[in-house]
Amino acid sequence: MNCPRCDSLFIQTTFRDVCDSCYKEEEKLFELVYQYIRKRENRTAAMQQVIEATGVEEELIIKFIRNGRLKLAQFPNLGYKCERCGGMIREGRLCVSCSTSLKSELQLFKDEERRKQEIQERDKRLTYHVKENSHPNK
């Protein structure tokens, strides 16, 4: 496949989603981020502070977090945005509020679909079909 960063052709593996040269660059950037937040005075840094201090893109830092390379338990102010509302989260793709809201919306949709199905089935039972007699005398 083509590398999403540099567009060069490479063989994708389960361990890498970028080509070898981009992977090596990502490793250097990971070390830069990790060295920065590892310092005692930087452990409480927020995402924006890490980005400004290291010059590493937010998307790449989020990738490090999602891949489990940066353990947020050690860095209390580090997090990323919920994909729905933009609020700060520390795991997954949605905050608890958005996740709960989506679940309730899905349940409402399922209930409505079930209600429509019941109405269709009820109408089928109550509908009488009259077949015309194809008798030649009539």
PyMOL CGO cylinders between C-alpha atoms (Angstrom):
from pymol import cmd
from pymol.cgo import CYLINDER

trace = [
    CYLINDER, 0.00, 0.00, 0.00, 1.04, 3.64, -0.16, 0.3, 1, 1, 1, 1, 1, 1,
    CYLINDER, 1.04, 3.64, -0.16, 2.39, 5.25, 2.97, 0.3, 1, 1, 1, 1, 1, 1,
    CYLINDER, 2.39, 5.25, 2.97, -0.17, 7.71, 4.36, 0.3, 1, 1, 1, 1, 1, 1,
    CYLINDER, -0.17, 7.71, 4.36, 2.62, 10.14, 5.28, 0.3, 1, 1, 1, 1, 1, 1,
    CYLINDER, 2.62, 10.14, 5.28, 4.94, 10.19, 2.26, 0.3, 1, 1, 1, 1, 1, 1,
    CYLINDER, 4.94, 10.19, 2.26, 2.94, 8.22, -0.34, 0.3, 1, 1, 1, 1, 1, 1,
    CYLINDER, 2.94, 8.22, -0.34, 5.77, 5.78, -1.06, 0.3, 1, 1, 1, 1, 1, 1,
    CYLINDER, 5.77, 5.78, -1.06, 4.94, 2.14, -1.72, 0.3, 1, 1, 1, 1, 1, 1,
    CYLINDER, 4.94, 2.14, -1.72, 5.51, -0.35, 1.12, 0.3, 1, 1, 1, 1, 1, 1,
    CYLINDER, 5.51, -0.35, 1.12, 4.28, -3.67, 2.46, 0.3, 1, 1, 1, 1, 1, 1,
    CYLINDER, 4.28, -3.67, 2.46, 1.88, -3.06, 5.32, 0.3, 1, 1, 1, 1, 1, 1,
    CYLINDER, 1.88, -3.06, 5.32, 2.21, -5.27, 8.38, 0.3, 1, 1, 1, 1, 1, 1,
    CYLINDER, 2.21, -5.27, 8.38, 0.12, -5.59, 11.51, 0.3, 1, 1, 1, 1, 1, 1,
    CYLINDER, 0.12, -5.59, 11.51, 2.83, -3.69, 13.39, 0.3, 1, 1, 1, 1, 1, 1,
    CYLINDER, 2.83, -3.69, 13.39, 3.39, -0.76, 11.03, 0.3, 1, 1, 1, 1, 1, 1,
    CYLINDER, 3.39, -0.76, 11.03, 1.00, 1.44, 9.10, 0.3, 1, 1, 1, 1, 1, 1,
    CYLINDER, 1.00, 1.44, 9.10, 3.75, 3.58, 7.52, 0.3, 1, 1, 1, 1, 1, 1,
    CYLINDER, 3.75, 3.58, 7.52, 6.85, 2.87, 5.43, 0.3, 1, 1, 1, 1, 1, 1,
    CYLINDER, 6.85, 2.87, 5.43, 10.24, 2.15, 7.02, 0.3, 1, 1, 1, 1, 1, 1,
    CYLINDER, 10.24, 2.15, 7.02, 11.62, 5.68, 6.61, 0.3, 1, 1, 1, 1, 1, 1,
    CYLINDER, 11.62, 5.68, 6.61, 8.46, 7.26, 8.08, 0.3, 1, 1, 1, 1, 1, 1,
    CYLINDER, 8.46, 7.26, 8.08, 8.50, 4.68, 10.87, 0.3, 1, 1, 1, 1, 1, 1,
    CYLINDER, 8.50, 4.68, 10.87, 12.08, 5.68, 11.75, 0.3, 1, 1, 1, 1, 1, 1,
    CYLINDER, 12.08, 5.68, 11.75, 11.03, 9.35, 11.72, 0.3, 1, 1, 1, 1, 1, 1,
    CYLINDER, 11.03, 9.35, 11.72, 8.05, 8.56, 13.97, 0.3, 1, 1, 1, 1, 1, 1,
    CYLINDER, 8.05, 8.56, 13.97, 10.39, 6.76, 16.37, 0.3, 1, 1, 1, 1, 1, 1,
    CYLINDER, 10.39, 6.76, 16.37, 12.61, 9.85, 16.60, 0.3, 1, 1, 1, 1, 1, 1,
    CYLINDER, 12.61, 9.85, 16.60, 9.56, 12.02, 17.24, 0.3, 1, 1, 1, 1, 1, 1,
    CYLINDER, 9.56, 12.02, 17.24, 8.29, 9.58, 19.87, 0.3, 1, 1, 1, 1, 1, 1,
    CYLINDER, 8.29, 9.58, 19.87, 11.60, 9.79, 21.68, 0.3, 1, 1, 1, 1, 1, 1,
    CYLINDER, 11.60, 9.79, 21.68, 11.43, 13.58, 21.53, 0.3, 1, 1, 1, 1, 1, 1,
    CYLINDER, 11.43, 13.58, 21.53, 7.93, 13.61, 23.03, 0.3, 1, 1, 1, 1, 1, 1,
    CYLINDER, 7.93, 13.61, 23.03, 8.74, 10.97, 25.61, 0.3, 1, 1, 1, 1, 1, 1,
    CYLINDER, 8.74, 10.97, 25.61, 11.95, 12.73, 26.72, 0.3, 1, 1, 1, 1, 1, 1,
    CYLINDER, 11.95, 12.73, 26.72, 9.98, 15.96, 27.14, 0.3, 1, 1, 1, 1, 1, 1,
    CYLINDER, 9.98, 15.96, 27.14, 7.07, 14.59, 29.18, 0.3, 1, 1, 1, 1, 1, 1,
    CYLINDER, 7.07, 14.59, 29.18, 9.32, 12.28, 31.19, 0.3, 1, 1, 1, 1, 1, 1,
    CYLINDER, 9.32, 12.28, 31.19, 10.96, 15.24, 32.90, 0.3, 1, 1, 1, 1, 1, 1,
    CYLINDER, 10.96, 15.24, 32.90, 9.42, 15.87, 36.30, 0.3, 1, 1, 1, 1, 1, 1,
    CYLINDER, 9.42, 15.87, 36.30, 8.51, 19.48, 35.52, 0.3, 1, 1, 1, 1, 1, 1,
    CYLINDER, 8.51, 19.48, 35.52, 6.74, 18.46, 32.29, 0.3, 1, 1, 1, 1, 1, 1,
    CYLINDER, 6.74, 18.46, 32.29, 4.69, 15.52, 33.55, 0.3, 1, 1, 1, 1, 1, 1,
    CYLINDER, 4.69, 15.52, 33.55, 1.65, 17.72, 34.03, 0.3, 1, 1, 1, 1, 1, 1,
    CYLINDER, 1.65, 17.72, 34.03, 1.93, 19.28, 30.56, 0.3, 1, 1, 1, 1, 1, 1,
    CYLINDER, 1.93, 19.28, 30.56, -1.23, 19.49, 28.49, 0.3, 1, 1, 1, 1, 1, 1,
    CYLINDER, -1.23, 19.49, 28.49, -1.35, 18.42, 24.84, 0.3, 1, 1, 1, 1, 1, 1,
    CYLINDER, -1.35, 18.42, 24.84, -0.83, 21.95, 23.51, 0.3, 1, 1, 1, 1, 1, 1,
    CYLINDER, -0.83, 21.95, 23.51, 2.24, 22.45, 25.69, 0.3, 1, 1, 1, 1, 1, 1,
    CYLINDER, 2.24, 22.45, 25.69, 3.77, 19.19, 24.41, 0.3, 1, 1, 1, 1, 1, 1,
    CYLINDER, 3.77, 19.19, 24.41, 3.07, 20.19, 20.80, 0.3, 1, 1, 1, 1, 1, 1,
    CYLINDER, 3.07, 20.19, 20.80, 4.62, 23.64, 21.27, 0.3, 1, 1, 1, 1, 1, 1,
    CYLINDER, 4.62, 23.64, 21.27, 7.68, 22.32, 23.10, 0.3, 1, 1, 1, 1, 1, 1,
    CYLINDER, 7.68, 22.32, 23.10, 8.45, 19.42, 20.76, 0.3, 1, 1, 1, 1, 1, 1,
    CYLINDER, 8.45, 19.42, 20.76, 7.01, 20.52, 17.43, 0.3, 1, 1, 1, 1, 1, 1,
    CYLINDER, 7.01, 20.52, 17.43, 5.37, 17.10, 17.01, 0.3, 1, 1, 1, 1, 1, 1,
    CYLINDER, 5.37, 17.10, 17.01, 1.92, 17.08, 15.40, 0.3, 1, 1, 1, 1, 1, 1,
    CYLINDER, 1.92, 17.08, 15.40, -1.08, 16.42, 17.64, 0.3, 1, 1, 1, 1, 1, 1,
    CYLINDER, -1.08, 16.42, 17.64, -2.25, 13.53, 15.42, 0.3, 1, 1, 1, 1, 1, 1,
    CYLINDER, -2.25, 13.53, 15.42, 1.03, 11.72, 15.91, 0.3, 1, 1, 1, 1, 1, 1,
    CYLINDER, 1.03, 11.72, 15.91, 0.96, 12.19, 19.69, 0.3, 1, 1, 1, 1, 1, 1,
    CYLINDER, 0.96, 12.19, 19.69, -2.61, 10.85, 19.72, 0.3, 1, 1, 1, 1, 1, 1,
    CYLINDER, -2.61, 10.85, 19.72, -1.40, 7.86, 17.69, 0.3, 1, 1, 1, 1, 1, 1,
    CYLINDER, -1.40, 7.86, 17.69, 1.26, 7.20, 20.36, 0.3, 1, 1, 1, 1, 1, 1,
    CYLINDER, 1.26, 7.20, 20.36, -1.43, 7.35, 23.06, 0.3, 1, 1, 1, 1, 1, 1,
    CYLINDER, -1.43, 7.35, 23.06, -3.89, 5.10, 21.20, 0.3, 1, 1, 1, 1, 1, 1,
    CYLINDER, -3.89, 5.10, 21.20, -1.17, 2.56, 20.45, 0.3, 1, 1, 1, 1, 1, 1,
    CYLINDER, -1.17, 2.56, 20.45, -0.39, 2.43, 24.18, 0.3, 1, 1, 1, 1, 1, 1,
    CYLINDER, -0.39, 2.43, 24.18, 3.10, 3.84, 23.81, 0.3, 1, 1, 1, 1, 1, 1,
    CYLINDER, 3.10, 3.84, 23.81, 2.34, 6.80, 26.07, 0.3, 1, 1, 1, 1, 1, 1,
    CYLINDER, 2.34, 6.80, 26.07, 0.64, 5.73, 29.29, 0.3, 1, 1, 1, 1, 1, 1,
    CYLINDER, 0.64, 5.73, 29.29, -1.72, 8.49, 30.36, 0.3, 1, 1, 1, 1, 1, 1,
    CYLINDER, -1.72, 8.49, 30.36, -1.76, 7.27, 33.96, 0.3, 1, 1, 1, 1, 1, 1,
    CYLINDER, -1.76, 7.27, 33.96, 1.71, 8.80, 34.27, 0.3, 1, 1, 1, 1, 1, 1,
    CYLINDER, 1.71, 8.80, 34.27, 0.69, 12.07, 32.59, 0.3, 1, 1, 1, 1, 1, 1,
    CYLINDER, 0.69, 12.07, 32.59, -2.52, 13.39, 34.19, 0.3, 1, 1, 1, 1, 1, 1,
    CYLINDER, -2.52, 13.39, 34.19, -3.13, 16.40, 31.90, 0.3, 1, 1, 1, 1, 1, 1,
    CYLINDER, -3.13, 16.40, 31.90, -2.46, 14.68, 28.61, 0.3, 1, 1, 1, 1, 1, 1,
    CYLINDER, -2.46, 14.68, 28.61, -5.48, 13.68, 26.54, 0.3, 1, 1, 1, 1, 1, 1,
    CYLINDER, -5.48, 13.68, 26.54, -7.15, 14.20, 23.18, 0.3, 1, 1, 1, 1, 1, 1,
    CYLINDER, -7.15, 14.20, 23.18, -10.47, 15.38, 21.79, 0.3, 1, 1, 1, 1, 1, 1,
    CYLINDER, -10.47, 15.38, 21.79, -13.68, 13.37, 21.67, 0.3, 1, 1, 1, 1, 1, 1,
    CYLINDER, -13.68, 13.37, 21.67, -14.52, 12.77, 18.01, 0.3, 1, 1, 1, 1, 1, 1,
    CYLINDER, -14.52, 12.77, 18.01, -18.10, 13.96, 18.51, 0.3, 1, 1, 1, 1, 1, 1,
    CYLINDER, -18.10, 13.96, 18.51, -18.07, 16.95, 20.87, 0.3, 1, 1, 1, 1, 1, 1,
    CYLINDER, -18.07, 16.95, 20.87, -14.40, 17.87, 21.09, 0.3, 1, 1, 1, 1, 1, 1,
    CYLINDER, -14.40, 17.87, 21.09, -14.19, 17.45, 24.86, 0.3, 1, 1, 1, 1, 1, 1,
    CYLINDER, -14.19, 17.45, 24.86, -10.98, 16.09, 26.40, 0.3, 1, 1, 1, 1, 1, 1,
    CYLINDER, -10.98, 16.09, 26.40, -10.77, 12.30, 26.81, 0.3, 1, 1, 1, 1, 1, 1,
    CYLINDER, -10.77, 12.30, 26.81, -8.06, 9.88, 27.78, 0.3, 1, 1, 1, 1, 1, 1,
    CYLINDER, -8.06, 9.88, 27.78, -9.20, 6.69, 26.06, 0.3, 1, 1, 1, 1, 1, 1,
    CYLINDER, -9.20, 6.69, 26.06, -11.42, 5.50, 23.25, 0.3, 1, 1, 1, 1, 1, 1,
    CYLINDER, -11.42, 5.50, 23.25, -12.90, 7.75, 20.59, 0.3, 1, 1, 1, 1, 1, 1,
    CYLINDER, -12.90, 7.75, 20.59, -15.88, 9.27, 22.46, 0.3, 1, 1, 1, 1, 1, 1,
    CYLINDER, -15.88, 9.27, 22.46, -16.39, 10.77, 25.87, 0.3, 1, 1, 1, 1, 1, 1,
    CYLINDER, -16.39, 10.77, 25.87, -18.78, 9.08, 28.31, 0.3, 1, 1, 1, 1, 1, 1,
    CYLINDER, -18.78, 9.08, 28.31, -21.51, 11.64, 27.63, 0.3, 1, 1, 1, 1, 1, 1,
    CYLINDER, -21.51, 11.64, 27.63, -21.40, 11.21, 23.83, 0.3, 1, 1, 1, 1, 1, 1,
    CYLINDER, -21.40, 11.21, 23.83, -21.19, 7.44, 24.14, 0.3, 1, 1, 1, 1, 1, 1,
    CYLINDER, -21.19, 7.44, 24.14, -24.25, 7.36, 26.40, 0.3, 1, 1, 1, 1, 1, 1,
    CYLINDER, -24.25, 7.36, 26.40, -26.12, 9.71, 24.08, 0.3, 1, 1, 1, 1, 1, 1,
    CYLINDER, -26.12, 9.71, 24.08, -25.34, 7.57, 21.02, 0.3, 1, 1, 1, 1, 1, 1,
    CYLINDER, -25.34, 7.57, 21.02, -26.43, 4.43, 22.84, 0.3, 1, 1, 1, 1, 1, 1,
    CYLINDER, -26.43, 4.43, 22.84, -29.78, 5.98, 23.79, 0.3, 1, 1, 1, 1, 1, 1,
    CYLINDER, -29.78, 5.98, 23.79, -30.30, 7.28, 20.23, 0.3, 1, 1, 1, 1, 1, 1,
    CYLINDER, -30.30, 7.28, 20.23, -29.57, 3.80, 18.89, 0.3, 1, 1, 1, 1, 1, 1,
    CYLINDER, -29.57, 3.80, 18.89, -32.04, 2.28, 21.35, 0.3, 1, 1, 1, 1, 1, 1,
    CYLINDER, -32.04, 2.28, 21.35, -34.72, 4.77, 20.25, 0.3, 1, 1, 1, 1, 1, 1,
    CYLINDER, -34.72, 4.77, 20.25, -34.05, 3.85, 16.62, 0.3, 1, 1, 1, 1, 1, 1,
    CYLINDER, -34.05, 3.85, 16.62, -34.31, 0.12, 17.42, 0.3, 1, 1, 1, 1, 1, 1,
    CYLINDER, -34.31, 0.12, 17.42, -37.56, 0.68, 19.33, 0.3, 1, 1, 1, 1, 1, 1,
    CYLINDER, -37.56, 0.68, 19.33, -39.01, 2.65, 16.41, 0.3, 1, 1, 1, 1, 1, 1,
    CYLINDER, -39.01, 2.65, 16.41, -38.01, -0.04, 13.92, 0.3, 1, 1, 1, 1, 1, 1,
    CYLINDER, -38.01, -0.04, 13.92, -39.57, -2.71, 16.14, 0.3, 1, 1, 1, 1, 1, 1,
    CYLINDER, -39.57, -2.71, 16.14, -42.78, -0.66, 16.37, 0.3, 1, 1, 1, 1, 1, 1,
    CYLINDER, -42.78, -0.66, 16.37, -42.92, -0.28, 12.56, 0.3, 1, 1, 1, 1, 1, 1,
    CYLINDER, -42.92, -0.28, 12.56, -42.40, -4.03, 12.14, 0.3, 1, 1, 1, 1, 1, 1,
    CYLINDER, -42.40, -4.03, 12.14, -45.20, -4.80, 14.60, 0.3, 1, 1, 1, 1, 1, 1,
    CYLINDER, -45.20, -4.80, 14.60, -47.57, -2.46, 12.74, 0.3, 1, 1, 1, 1, 1, 1,
    CYLINDER, -47.57, -2.46, 12.74, -46.73, -4.15, 9.42, 0.3, 1, 1, 1, 1, 1, 1,
    CYLINDER, -46.73, -4.15, 9.42, -47.33, -7.59, 10.88, 0.3, 1, 1, 1, 1, 1, 1,
    CYLINDER, -47.33, -7.59, 10.88, -50.62, -6.49, 12.46, 0.3, 1, 1, 1, 1, 1, 1,
    CYLINDER, -50.62, -6.49, 12.46, -51.79, -4.95, 9.18, 0.3, 1, 1, 1, 1, 1, 1,
    CYLINDER, -51.79, -4.95, 9.18, -50.97, -8.18, 7.35, 0.3, 1, 1, 1, 1, 1, 1,
    CYLINDER, -50.97, -8.18, 7.35, -53.14, -10.17, 9.76, 0.3, 1, 1, 1, 1, 1, 1,
    CYLINDER, -53.14, -10.17, 9.76, -56.06, -7.73, 9.52, 0.3, 1, 1, 1, 1, 1, 1,
    CYLINDER, -56.06, -7.73, 9.52, -56.02, -7.34, 5.78, 0.3, 1, 1, 1, 1, 1, 1,
    CYLINDER, -56.02, -7.34, 5.78, -58.39, -9.54, 3.82, 0.3, 1, 1, 1, 1, 1, 1,
    CYLINDER, -58.39, -9.54, 3.82, -57.55, -10.37, 0.27, 0.3, 1, 1, 1, 1, 1, 1,
    CYLINDER, -57.55, -10.37, 0.27, -60.43, -11.04, -2.06, 0.3, 1, 1, 1, 1, 1, 1,
    CYLINDER, -60.43, -11.04, -2.06, -59.66, -13.03, -5.11, 0.3, 1, 1, 1, 1, 1, 1,
    CYLINDER, -59.66, -13.03, -5.11, -61.89, -12.44, -8.08, 0.3, 1, 1, 1, 1, 1, 1,
    CYLINDER, -61.89, -12.44, -8.08, -63.55, -15.52, -9.30, 0.3, 1, 1, 1, 1, 1, 1,
    CYLINDER, -63.55, -15.52, -9.30, -62.37, -16.18, -12.78, 0.3, 1, 1, 1, 1, 1, 1,
    CYLINDER, -62.37, -16.18, -12.78, -65.52, -18.07, -13.63, 0.3, 1, 1, 1, 1, 1, 1,
    CYLINDER, -65.52, -18.07, -13.63, -66.42, -17.61, -17.33, 0.3, 1, 1, 1, 1, 1, 1,
    CYLINDER, -66.42, -17.61, -17.33, -70.14, -17.04, -16.67, 0.3, 1, 1, 1, 1, 1, 1,
    CYLINDER, -70.14, -17.04, -16.67, -69.63, -13.91, -14.65, 0.3, 1, 1, 1, 1, 1, 1,
]
cmd.load_cgo(trace, "trace")
